[in-house]
Amino acid sequence: MMMLGFISGLSTSASLLLIVCLLAVCVFEAINGFHDTANAVATVIYTKTLPPIFAVIWAGAWNFIGAMLGGIAVAMGMLKLMPLADMMATSLHENIALVLAILVTAIAWNLGTWYFGIPCSSSHTMIGALLGGGFAFFKVHAGAGPNWDKAKEIGISLLISPLFGFALAIALMYLLRILIKKKAIFKSPDETKKTPPLWIRAILVTTCTLVSYFHGNNDGQKGVGLLMVVLIAFMPMQFALNPSFTPVDAKGHIARISAALSQDIDTDSTRLYSLQPLTVACGKLTAELDSFHAKDQAEVFAVRKGVQDLNKKLDAAVKAEALSTASIAIVIQEQKNLKNFYEYRLMWAVLLISICLGIGTMVGWKRIVVTIGEKIGKTHLTYAQGASAEFCAAATIGVSSYYGLPVSTTHVLSSGIAGTMVAEGGVTNLRKKTITSIAIAWLLTLPITFIGSALLFFLFRLFA
């Protein structure tokens, strides 16, 4: 009902385009499900641990749970890539052109790589499209442009995570050789021609579950972030601040920060020079909140920027150890409360993305499963290799989600499989053609989606 209320404030054509864009986000997330999550079910299907239908339903359910229980750090990381302040001050038609360019590019590349059975990263696809669209938007409007610092941080994460998965998988395979004396786990399905022993199946189901859960946890947040980009593009005033925002709550948090700063200044006068600008900023923001009008677009944007700026100044003060220990604890807590006013998640959006991700997992998985199981290495995947690769992928994705960094499930798991193949037979055990295809897709995804999104933005704005 809340969503219908927001849409009612748009023109008929804008409302229809908003619905189209929201559906496109759902399509992208469903593609993400059967494109990326095929990696999670590849080992249990290929090793005959679970029947295909049961495996994809199981993985879909855990993707749903992971997406529902995920935080917002990764989602906000997606949002921070975009020039949100410029988008809020730009016409709706320009924003629609931007959103459509991002969505069309991301969906087209994801579908294309899936069709050819190439394990390509939906994360790379989304990030490239966001940056390309944001860059083209900047070239037209000469604003702040994409957040290149955040892009660099995400880029490092995307680069390091597959290398980490590759090395960890090799180490884990060697460790299993030392610790496990039963050789059944080192056999491939082709050798046994039957369902593996129960203890091996338990290991593989556990690792599949972990990858599915953490994939939902990480990639589900990316979908929420993409959906939030759409909402802010169409209705910036309604979504610039958390719908639960109230000036009274905000002033209460600022008052507690001001009291802590004043206490530090009274206790130690040498802090006056460093802390007085913060007290002034608190006073200025409080004055803005006193006259705040929720239906005034300029005031909404000013308060959002004011809260963000105050949090940045407080971050700098905390890092410089300009406050007392007691005040730092208070300030950090109140910073979190203030951040909730502009970094938040909508439960209906999380539920929608979770459902799409879960449903997508249950279809279209077969092409990627064959690539993962048979085409990365010259020898067929063994139970130990499948379990090792999935454990490494789950660990890498889980740690990345904890730190709010998006990673590619596809590349982490593919590199893990490659690592197990190297551990078993050296570099010569890798299929050069498949590894080359994955590497080329890895190298080309960012530039192609960047350029594609930018060009489509220039094209779409001609019709806006």
VOBAMAR-35619 format. One record per residue (C-alpha): x, y, z; chain. Coordinates in steps of 0.05 Angstrom, whole numbers, padded with zeros to 5 digits. Example, Ala and Ser with C-alpha at 12.3 -4.5 7.8 and 13.67 -1.06 7.14 Angstrom:
<selums>
> X,Y,Z,unit
> 00246,-00090,00156,A;
> 00273,-00021,00143,A;
</selums>
This chain:
<selums>
> X,Y,Z,unit
> 00000,00000,00000,A;
> 00058,00047,00016,A;
> 00088,00034,-00052,A;
> 00021,00049,-00087,A;
> 00019,00115,-00049,A;
> 00087,00134,-00077,A;
> 00068,00114,-00148,A;
> 00005,00155,-00144,A;
> 00049,00217,-00142,A;
> 00079,00201,-00210,A;
> 00049,00212,-00279,A;
> 00018,00152,-00314,A;
> 00077,00143,-00361,A;
> 00128,00150,-00304,A;
> 00088,00100,-00262,A;
> 00088,00049,-00318,A;
> 00163,00059,-00329,A;
> 00175,00050,-00254,A;
> 00137,-00016,-00255,A;
> 00178,-00038,-00316,A;
> 00243,-00021,-00281,A;
> 00222,-00057,-00217,A;
> 00204,-00118,-00259,A;
> 00272,-00112,-00293,A;
> 00307,-00114,-00226,A;
> 00267,-00177,-00209,A;
> 00288,-00208,-00276,A;
> 00361,-00191,-00263,A;
> 00358,-00222,-00194,A;
> 00324,-00285,-00221,A;
> 00379,-00290,-00274,A;
> 00429,-00281,-00218,A;
> 00396,-00340,-00184,A;
> 00402,-00390,-00241,A;
> 00467,-00360,-00266,A;
> 00507,-00355,-00202,A;
> 00472,-00405,-00156,A;
> 00484,-00461,-00206,A;
> 00554,-00458,-00178,A;
> 00527,-00478,-00110,A;
> 00488,-00539,-00135,A;
> 00540,-00560,-00186,A;
> 00578,-00606,-00139,A;
> 00519,-00640,-00105,A;
> 00486,-00653,-00173,A;
> 00549,-00674,-00209,A;
> 00570,-00721,-00153,A;
> 00500,-00752,-00149,A;
> 00495,-00729,-00077,A;
> 00425,-00700,-00089,A;
> 00376,-00706,-00147,A;
> 00376,-00643,-00190,A;
> 00305,-00622,-00173,A;
> 00315,-00629,-00098,A;
> 00383,-00595,-00102,A;
> 00358,-00532,-00136,A;
> 00298,-00527,-00090,A;
> 00344,-00535,-00030,A;
> 00393,-00483,-00056,A;
> 00336,-00436,-00074,A;
> 00308,-00440,-00004,A;
> 00376,-00424,00028,A;
> 00387,-00367,-00020,A;
> 00320,-00339,00003,A;
> 00340,-00346,00076,A;
> 00408,-00315,00064,A;
> 00378,-00255,00028,A;
> 00326,-00245,00083,A;
> 00378,-00248,00139,A;
> 00431,-00206,00104,A;
> 00449,-00137,00128,A;
> 00453,-00073,00087,A;
> 00528,-00060,00081,A;
> 00535,-00092,00012,A;
> 00470,-00059,-00012,A;
> 00495,00009,00010,A;
> 00561,-00005,-00024,A;
> 00522,-00011,-00090,A;
> 00486,00054,-00076,A;
> 00550,00091,-00059,A;
> 00577,00076,-00129,A;
> 00524,00123,-00158,A;
> 00523,00200,-00158,A;
> 00460,00200,-00115,A;
> 00463,00274,-00097,A;
> 00465,00293,-00171,A;
> 00409,00244,-00187,A;
> 00365,00276,-00134,A;
> 00374,00344,-00165,A;
> 00363,00321,-00238,A;
> 00299,00313,-00278,A;
> 00260,00248,-00274,A;
> 00269,00236,-00349,A;
> 00345,00236,-00342,A;
> 00341,00188,-00283,A;
> 00296,00141,-00321,A;
> 00345,00139,-00379,A;
> 00401,00123,-00330,A;
> 00363,00067,-00295,A;
> 00340,00035,-00360,A;
> 00412,00037,-00388,A;
> 00439,00002,-00325,A;
> 00384,-00052,-00324,A;
> 00384,-00068,-00399,A;
> 00460,-00075,-00400,A;
> 00463,-00119,-00338,A;
> 00408,-00166,-00361,A;
> 00434,-00172,-00432,A;
> 00505,-00191,-00411,A;
> 00482,-00239,-00357,A;
> 00435,-00275,-00405,A;
> 00488,-00278,-00460,A;
> 00542,-00309,-00417,A;
> 00492,-00358,-00386,A;
> 00468,-00380,-00456,A;
> 00539,-00399,-00475,A;
> 00551,-00434,-00407,A;
> 00605,-00386,-00385,A;
> 00610,-00377,-00309,A;
> 00608,-00301,-00311,A;
> 00599,-00256,-00250,A;
> 00533,-00220,-00239,A;
> 00570,-00176,-00189,A;
> 00619,-00153,-00242,A;
> 00561,-00143,-00290,A;
> 00521,-00100,-00241,A;
> 00581,-00059,-00219,A;
> 00604,-00046,-00290,A;
> 00535,-00023,-00311,A;
> 00527,00022,-00250,A;
> 00595,00055,-00261,A;
> 00584,00063,-00336,A;
> 00516,00095,-00327,A;
> 00541,00139,-00270,A;
> 00600,00161,-00312,A;
> 00556,00180,-00372,A;
> 00509,00216,-00325,A;
> 00569,00255,-00298,A;
> 00593,00273,-00368,A;
> 00524,00303,-00384,A;
> 00511,00338,-00318,A;
> 00582,00353,-00294,A;
> 00567,00333,-00223,A;
> 00606,00290,-00174,A;
> 00605,00228,-00218,A;
> 00612,00156,-00193,A;
> 00646,00143,-00127,A;
> 00714,00121,-00153,A;
> 00742,00109,-00083,A;
> 00686,00060,-00069,A;
> 00695,00029,-00138,A;
> 00769,00019,-00123,A;
> 00753,-00015,-00057,A;
> 00703,-00061,-00090,A;
> 00751,-00075,-00148,A;
> 00805,-00098,-00100,A;
> 00755,-00144,-00066,A;
> 00733,-00174,-00133,A;
> 00806,-00184,-00153,A;
> 00832,-00214,-00089,A;
> 00774,-00261,-00072,A;
> 00784,-00310,-00130,A;
> 00859,-00312,-00116,A;
> 00844,-00326,-00043,A;
> 00794,-00381,-00062,A;
> 00844,-00413,-00109,A;
> 00900,-00415,-00058,A;
> 00855,-00437,-00001,A;
> 00827,-00495,-00043,A;
> 00896,-00521,-00058,A;
> 00915,-00518,00016,A;
> 00851,-00552,00037,A;
> 00860,-00609,-00013,A;
> 00930,-00623,00014,A;
> 00902,-00621,00085,A;
> 00847,-00671,00068,A;
> 00899,-00718,00038,A;
> 00935,-00718,00104,A;
> 00875,-00721,00152,A;
> 00826,-00768,00116,A;
> 00848,-00839,00107,A;
> 00785,-00864,00072,A;
> 00799,-00857,-00003,A;
> 00726,-00858,-00024,A;
> 00723,-00783,-00018,A;
> 00778,-00775,-00070,A;
> 00740,-00813,-00123,A;
> 00697,-00783,-00178,A;
> 00625,-00803,-00194,A;
> 00648,-00835,-00259,A;
> 00689,-00885,-00219,A;
> 00634,-00904,-00170,A;
> 00572,-00902,-00215,A;
> 00529,-00896,-00153,A;
> 00508,-00850,-00097,A;
> 00567,-00833,-00051,A;
> 00570,-00857,00022,A;
> 00525,-00821,00071,A;
> 00583,-00784,00106,A;
> 00608,-00756,00040,A;
> 00538,-00735,00021,A;
> 00531,-00699,00088,A;
> 00594,-00660,00075,A;
> 00573,-00640,00005,A;
> 00503,-00620,00026,A;
> 00532,-00578,00082,A;
> 00580,-00541,00036,A;
> 00525,-00531,-00016,A;
> 00480,-00503,00038,A;
> 00534,-00455,00062,A;
> 00549,-00429,-00009,A;
> 00474,-00420,-00023,A;
> 00463,-00383,00043,A;
> 00522,-00336,00035,A;
> 00507,-00325,-00038,A;
> 00438,-00302,-00019,A;
> 00468,-00261,00037,A;
> 00516,-00225,-00009,A;
> 00481,-00223,-00077,A;
> 00413,-00211,-00046,A;
> 00440,-00147,-00018,A;
> 00465,-00127,-00086,A;
> 00395,-00135,-00114,A;
> 00366,-00093,-00058,A;
> 00419,-00039,-00073,A;
> 00399,-00040,-00147,A;
> 00326,-00035,-00129,A;
> 00341,00025,-00084,A;
> 00377,00059,-00142,A;
> 00312,00052,-00182,A;
> 00269,00080,-00125,A;
> 00314,00139,-00112,A;
> 00318,00154,-00187,A;
> 00242,00156,-00194,A;
> 00223,00184,-00126,A;
> 00284,00217,-00094,A;
> 00245,00258,-00044,A;
> 00207,00197,-00017,A;
> 00269,00154,-00010,A;
> 00325,00203,00005,A;
> 00310,00191,00078,A;
> 00286,00129,00114,A;
> 00209,00129,00113,A;
> 00212,00121,00189,A;
> 00253,00186,00196,A;
> 00226,00238,00244,A;
> 00259,00305,00262,A;
> 00246,00291,00336,A;
> 00287,00226,00335,A;
> 00343,00259,00295,A;
> 00347,00318,00343,A;
> 00350,00269,00402,A;
> 00411,00234,00373,A;
> 00445,00300,00356,A;
> 00431,00326,00426,A;
> 00466,00267,00458,A;
> 00526,00278,00412,A;
> 00527,00352,00430,A;
> 00524,00336,00504,A;
> 00584,00288,00497,A;
> 00624,00340,00459,A;
> 00608,00395,00509,A;
> 00628,00349,00567,A;
> 00695,00337,00534,A;
> 00707,00411,00523,A;
> 00688,00428,00595,A;
> 00733,00373,00622,A;
> 00793,00390,00577,A;
> 00795,00461,00548,A;
> 00850,00440,00499,A;
> 00797,00403,00459,A;
> 00759,00467,00445,A;
> 00794,00481,00379,A;
> 00782,00411,00350,A;
> 00712,00399,00377,A;
> 00679,00467,00370,A;
> 00667,00459,00294,A;
> 00630,00395,00311,A;
> 00585,00430,00362,A;
> 00571,00484,00311,A;
> 00552,00432,00259,A;
> 00506,00398,00309,A;
> 00473,00465,00324,A;
> 00464,00481,00250,A;
> 00433,00414,00235,A;
> 00386,00420,00295,A;
> 00362,00487,00269,A;
> 00348,00457,00201,A;
> 00308,00402,00235,A;
> 00268,00453,00274,A;
> 00240,00481,00209,A;
> 00239,00415,00171,A;
> 00180,00403,00124,A;
> 00175,00332,00097,A;
> 00142,00355,00032,A;
> 00195,00407,00015,A;
> 00245,00373,-00031,A;
> 00301,00423,-00018,A;
> 00294,00412,00058,A;
> 00293,00336,00051,A;
> 00357,00337,00010,A;
> 00390,00388,00056,A;
> 00376,00346,00118,A;
> 00403,00283,00084,A;
> 00467,00319,00065,A;
> 00472,00351,00134,A;
> 00467,00285,00170,A;
> 00518,00253,00123,A;
> 00567,00311,00131,A;
> 00560,00309,00207,A;
> 00575,00235,00207,A;
> 00637,00245,00165,A;
> 00663,00299,00212,A;
> 00649,00254,00272,A;
> 00687,00197,00237,A;
> 00747,00242,00229,A;
> 00744,00263,00302,A;
> 00740,00191,00326,A;
> 00798,00169,00282,A;
> 00840,00228,00306,A;
> 00823,00208,00379,A;
> 00799,00279,00392,A;
> 00746,00255,00441,A;
> 00749,00221,00508,A;
> 00739,00146,00512,A;
> 00669,00155,00542,A;
> 00648,00204,00488,A;
> 00674,00160,00432,A;
> 00628,00104,00455,A;
> 00568,00152,00455,A;
> 00586,00183,00388,A;
> 00595,00117,00353,A;
> 00528,00092,00377,A;
> 00492,00156,00357,A;
> 00528,00155,00289,A;
> 00497,00087,00276,A;
> 00429,00115,00294,A;
> 00438,00175,00248,A;
> 00464,00131,00191,A;
> 00399,00092,00194,A;
> 00364,00154,00168,A;
> 00399,00150,00100,A;
> 00426,00079,00098,A;
> 00367,00033,00108,A;
> 00331,-00026,00077,A;
> 00258,-00034,00061,A;
> 00232,-00102,00083,A;
> 00184,-00108,00024,A;
> 00244,-00097,-00022,A;
> 00285,-00150,00014,A;
> 00227,-00199,00010,A;
> 00217,-00185,-00065,A;
> 00290,-00195,-00081,A;
> 00294,-00257,-00037,A;
> 00236,-00289,-00074,A;
> 00265,-00272,-00143,A;
> 00333,-00299,-00123,A;
> 00303,-00363,-00095,A;
> 00258,-00375,-00156,A;
> 00315,-00360,-00204,A;
> 00358,-00413,-00170,A;
> 00307,-00466,-00188,A;
> 00313,-00457,-00264,A;
> 00367,-00453,-00316,A;
> 00422,-00486,-00275,A;
> 00444,-00542,-00322,A;
> 00491,-00504,-00370,A;
> 00535,-00478,-00313,A;
> 00535,-00544,-00275,A;
> 00565,-00580,-00335,A;
> 00620,-00528,-00341,A;
> 00637,-00531,-00267,A;
> 00635,-00607,-00262,A;
> 00670,-00628,-00326,A;
> 00703,-00571,-00364,A;
> 00749,-00535,-00315,A;
> 00795,-00594,-00303,A;
> 00818,-00651,-00348,A;
> 00797,-00701,-00294,A;
> 00726,-00706,-00269,A;
> 00708,-00671,-00204,A;
> 00717,-00714,-00142,A;
> 00678,-00710,-00077,A;
> 00737,-00679,-00041,A;
> 00746,-00627,-00095,A;
> 00673,-00608,-00094,A;
> 00671,-00601,-00019,A;
> 00737,-00563,-00015,A;
> 00717,-00513,-00069,A;
> 00649,-00500,-00039,A;
> 00677,-00493,00032,A;
> 00728,-00442,00007,A;
> 00674,-00405,-00032,A;
> 00627,-00402,00028,A;
> 00683,-00378,00074,A;
> 00705,-00324,00025,A;
> 00635,-00298,00012,A;
> 00616,-00300,00085,A;
> 00677,-00259,00106,A;
> 00665,-00210,00049,A;
> 00592,-00200,00069,A;
> 00614,-00187,00141,A;
> 00658,-00130,00117,A;
> 00606,-00104,00069,A;
> 00644,-00122,00006,A;
> 00611,-00152,-00056,A;
> 00646,-00212,-00086,A;
> 00632,-00258,-00145,A;
> 00606,-00326,-00125,A;
> 00620,-00350,-00195,A;
> 00693,-00330,-00196,A;
> 00707,-00351,-00124,A;
> 00678,-00421,-00135,A;
> 00708,-00429,-00205,A;
> 00776,-00410,-00179,A;
> 00766,-00459,-00121,A;
> 00750,-00515,-00169,A;
> 00812,-00496,-00209,A;
> 00853,-00497,-00145,A;
> 00831,-00568,-00129,A;
> 00849,-00590,-00199,A;
> 00918,-00561,-00192,A;
> 00925,-00595,-00124,A;
> 00909,-00662,-00156,A;
> 00948,-00659,-00220,A;
> 00985,-00593,-00226,A;
> 00972,-00536,-00274,A;
> 00969,-00584,-00333,A;
> 00906,-00614,-00303,A;
> 00867,-00551,-00322,A;
> 00829,-00546,-00388,A;
> 00860,-00488,-00423,A;
> 00799,-00472,-00466,A;
> 00751,-00467,-00407,A;
> 00799,-00428,-00363,A;
> 00812,-00380,-00421,A;
> 00737,-00370,-00432,A;
> 00726,-00355,-00358,A;
> 00786,-00309,-00355,A;
> 00764,-00271,-00418,A;
> 00694,-00263,-00389,A;
> 00725,-00239,-00324,A;
> 00768,-00188,-00360,A;
> 00715,-00164,-00409,A;
> 00654,-00160,-00364,A;
> 00671,-00094,-00330,A;
> 00693,-00055,-00393,A;
> 00636,-00082,-00436,A;
> 00581,-00068,-00385,A;
> 00613,00000,-00370,A;
> 00614,00021,-00443,A;
> 00546,-00011,-00458,A;
> 00512,00024,-00400,A;
> 00543,00091,-00418,A;
> 00523,00086,-00491,A;
> 00452,00065,-00475,A;
> 00445,00124,-00428,A;
> 00463,00172,-00484,A;
> 00414,00135,-00530,A;
> 00356,00132,-00481,A;
> 00360,00205,-00461,A;
> 00347,00224,-00533,A;
> 00277,00195,-00524,A;
> 00267,00220,-00453,A;
</selums>
